[in-house]
């Protein structure tokens, strides 16, 4: 993921949530993600809940399922991650 995308994404989340999520908090959460996380539905659900909690943006069960389906279908590249973040922020 590019540095500009990461900065833009964090700024978008902070603006939407009205909070100031620090890059350090994101890095701490990201350090817990393993390659298998994106393949394991239970771990992916937990990650989505952690991100939702950190951003203080509620995510419905339907949106969680949409995100899981999108990750399973498309993998986890930067384009997919950007679209997933937009999906979370939109609902």
SULNORSUL-V719364 format. One record per backbone hydrogen bond with DSSP energy under -1.0 kcal/mol. CO is the residue of the C=O (numbers start at 0). NH is the residue of the N-H. Records with the same first field share a line. If there is no record, write none. Layout:
# SULNORSUL-V719364
CO->NH / NH
This chain:
# SULNORSUL-V719364
1->5
2->6
3->7
4->8
5->9
6->10
7->11
8->12
9->13
10->14
11->15
12->16
13->17
21->25
22->26
23->27
24->28
25->29
26->30
28->31
29->32
33->36
35->38 / 39
39->43
40->44
41->45
42->46
43->47
44->48
45->49
46->50
47->51
48->52
49->53
50->54
51->56
59->63
60->64
61->65
62->66
63->67
64->68
65->69
66->70
67->71
68->72
69->73
70->74
76->80
77->81
78->82
79->83
80->84
81->85
82->86
83->87
84->88
85->89
86->90
